[in-house]
Amino acid sequence: MNDFLLEVKRFLKFSEKTFVLATAQSSLEKLKDEIKEVEKAGTSFEKREEYIDCIMCLFDAAKRDGIHPEFIIKGFTHKIDKNIARTWKANLDGTYSHVK
């Protein structure tokens, strides 16, 4: 995990320096473009690259919104446990939602 966290921090430094005018919202808008790229990607290598771009956009948006990568990485296990404990239902569009 430490290596991954270091790489995320390295990316975020690059992002802050390179994309000076970006905001959390603009990074989320960029994520929408990257999702389209995943959908269009042909090879598994291309898909992998586009999924990584999606993850980068999410980390960038979160950081610009004041949520640091350490919180996301450490909170991941907590969120998995929370989701496992929930009851889930299938939606008509093929997605799933937890029962509220």
LOVO-380595 format. One record per residue (C-alpha): x, y, z; residue in one letter. Coordinates in nm, 2 decimals. Layout:
! residues N
+--------+--------+--------+------+
|      u |      v |      w | rest |
+--------+--------+--------+------+
|      X |      Y |      Z |    A |
...
+--------+--------+--------+------+
//
This chain:
! residues 100
+--------+--------+--------+------+
|      u |      v |      w | rest |
+--------+--------+--------+------+
|   0.00 |   0.00 |   0.00 |    M |
|   0.28 |   0.24 |   0.08 |    N |
|   0.41 |   0.22 |  -0.28 |    D |
|   0.07 |   0.29 |  -0.42 |    F |
|   0.01 |   0.58 |  -0.19 |    L |
|   0.35 |   0.73 |  -0.29 |    L |
|   0.25 |   0.70 |  -0.66 |    E |
|  -0.09 |   0.86 |  -0.60 |    V |
|   0.09 |   1.15 |  -0.42 |    K |
|   0.34 |   1.18 |  -0.70 |    R |
|   0.05 |   1.20 |  -0.95 |    F |
|  -0.13 |   1.46 |  -0.74 |    L |
|   0.18 |   1.68 |  -0.73 |    K |
|   0.20 |   1.65 |  -1.11 |    F |
|  -0.17 |   1.73 |  -1.14 |    S |
|  -0.16 |   2.04 |  -0.92 |    E |
|   0.14 |   2.17 |  -1.10 |    K |
|   0.02 |   2.09 |  -1.45 |    T |
|  -0.36 |   2.15 |  -1.43 |    F |
|  -0.35 |   2.47 |  -1.23 |    V |
|  -0.70 |   2.58 |  -1.31 |    L |
|  -0.87 |   2.24 |  -1.25 |    A |
|  -1.13 |   2.20 |  -0.98 |    T |
|  -1.29 |   1.90 |  -0.82 |    A |
|  -1.59 |   1.95 |  -1.06 |    Q |
|  -1.37 |   1.98 |  -1.37 |    S |
|  -1.18 |   1.66 |  -1.27 |    S |
|  -1.52 |   1.49 |  -1.24 |    L |
|  -1.61 |   1.62 |  -1.59 |    E |
|  -1.29 |   1.47 |  -1.72 |    K |
|  -1.38 |   1.14 |  -1.56 |    L |
|  -1.69 |   1.13 |  -1.77 |    K |
|  -1.47 |   1.16 |  -2.08 |    D |
|  -1.24 |   0.88 |  -1.95 |    E |
|  -1.54 |   0.65 |  -1.89 |    I |
|  -1.63 |   0.70 |  -2.25 |    K |
|  -1.28 |   0.60 |  -2.34 |    E |
|  -1.31 |   0.28 |  -2.14 |    V |
|  -1.63 |   0.20 |  -2.33 |    E |
|  -1.46 |   0.25 |  -2.67 |    K |
|  -1.13 |   0.08 |  -2.58 |    A |
|  -1.06 |  -0.23 |  -2.78 |    G |
|  -0.78 |  -0.43 |  -2.63 |    T |
|  -0.75 |  -0.53 |  -2.27 |    S |
|  -0.43 |  -0.31 |  -2.25 |    F |
|  -0.62 |  -0.01 |  -2.38 |    E |
|  -0.90 |  -0.07 |  -2.13 |    K |
|  -0.65 |  -0.10 |  -1.85 |    R |
|  -0.50 |   0.23 |  -1.94 |    E |
|  -0.84 |   0.40 |  -1.95 |    E |
|  -0.94 |   0.26 |  -1.62 |    Y |
|  -0.62 |   0.39 |  -1.47 |    I |
|  -0.71 |   0.74 |  -1.61 |    D |
|  -1.05 |   0.71 |  -1.44 |    C |
|  -0.89 |   0.63 |  -1.11 |    I |
|  -0.65 |   0.93 |  -1.15 |    M |
|  -0.94 |   1.16 |  -1.22 |    C |
|  -1.12 |   1.04 |  -0.90 |    L |
|  -0.81 |   1.09 |  -0.68 |    F |
|  -0.76 |   1.43 |  -0.84 |    D |
|  -1.12 |   1.54 |  -0.78 |    A |
|  -1.12 |   1.41 |  -0.43 |    A |
|  -0.79 |   1.60 |  -0.35 |    K |
|  -0.92 |   1.92 |  -0.50 |    R |
|  -1.23 |   1.87 |  -0.28 |    D |
|  -1.01 |   1.84 |   0.03 |    G |
|  -1.01 |   1.46 |   0.06 |    I |
|  -0.66 |   1.33 |   0.08 |    H |
|  -0.55 |   1.00 |  -0.07 |    P |
|  -0.46 |   0.85 |   0.27 |    E |
|  -0.82 |   0.89 |   0.38 |    F |
|  -0.95 |   0.71 |   0.06 |    I |
|  -0.70 |   0.42 |   0.09 |    I |
|  -0.75 |   0.37 |   0.46 |    K |
|  -1.12 |   0.41 |   0.43 |    G |
|  -1.15 |   0.16 |   0.15 |    F |
|  -1.16 |  -0.14 |   0.39 |    T |
|  -1.42 |   0.03 |   0.61 |    H |
|  -1.64 |   0.10 |   0.31 |    K |
|  -1.60 |  -0.26 |   0.19 |    I |
|  -1.71 |  -0.39 |   0.53 |    D |
|  -2.01 |  -0.15 |   0.53 |    K |
|  -2.12 |  -0.26 |   0.18 |    N |
|  -2.09 |  -0.63 |   0.27 |    I |
|  -2.32 |  -0.58 |   0.57 |    A |
|  -2.59 |  -0.41 |   0.35 |    R |
|  -2.87 |  -0.58 |   0.17 |    T |
|  -2.86 |  -0.52 |  -0.21 |    W |
|  -3.13 |  -0.52 |  -0.48 |    K |
|  -3.10 |  -0.54 |  -0.86 |    A |
|  -3.23 |  -0.24 |  -1.05 |    N |
|  -3.40 |  -0.27 |  -1.39 |    L |
|  -3.10 |  -0.11 |  -1.57 |    D |
|  -2.86 |  -0.38 |  -1.45 |    G |
|  -2.71 |  -0.18 |  -1.16 |    T |
|  -2.75 |  -0.25 |  -0.79 |    Y |
|  -2.85 |  -0.04 |  -0.50 |    S |
|  -2.84 |  -0.10 |  -0.13 |    H |
|  -3.18 |  -0.13 |   0.04 |    V |
|  -3.24 |   0.19 |   0.26 |    K |
+--------+--------+--------+------+
//
